Amino acid sequence: AGFTLSSGAPGGRGPKAQKTEAVPRIDASDISPEDFFERFIAQRRPCVLKGCVDDGKFSKWTVEYLKKKAGKEKVDVEFRKDNTQQYGMGNKKSMTFGEFLEDFKGGGDLLYMTTQELGADDDGRPALMGPPLTALTEDFPARPSLLACLVPSSYNFWMGNNKGKSNSGLHHDFHDNLYVLLKGKKSFKLYSP
């Protein structure tokens, strides 16, 4: 149902193309942290998790709530001239998260909030998250219980409207990802290295 792991060439073409397999869907309450690590993390195998984070806390993330809690935070957003252009072209500007949320609430689809620059903590190490998440830390666990044995590298927050079709292009993430979709839909095409 939209999630596949492909072994071989992108799009399933070419001499190395192999049959795709469905990515397993599991409920976080049905697997222990040890089994999850052994079956998925250690094997670098994707899965779709249900119940990994408390959805109830995110249900209060309305535009009004986010503006109240984090609206004054400065964020960098990607922009495009019209909705035929792709994001990821290096076009960025700074604004308050509240200004971004007003555009988002109005249905604007020319701005997209992506990964924020991370500062350093008091010891000079890279920060775990940037704005606006720094103002929202009470709303999500630093480490979901299923992943309690893992050390997070960073937390990111992506947000935007899309009336058409948009993609982030083929890329490789250097760290494992826990992607929490709060609203809308997102399709992933995953390829084995």
Secondary structure, DSSP 8 states (H G I E B T S, - for coil): --EEEE-SSGGG-STT----EE--EEEGGGS-HHHHIIIIITTT---EEESSS-HHHHTT--HHHHHHHHTTSEEEEEE-SSTTS-S-SS-EEEEEHHHHHHHHHTT--SEEE------B-TTS-B-SB-TTGGG-GGGS-SS-GGGTTS----B---EE--SS-----S---SS-------SS---EEEE--
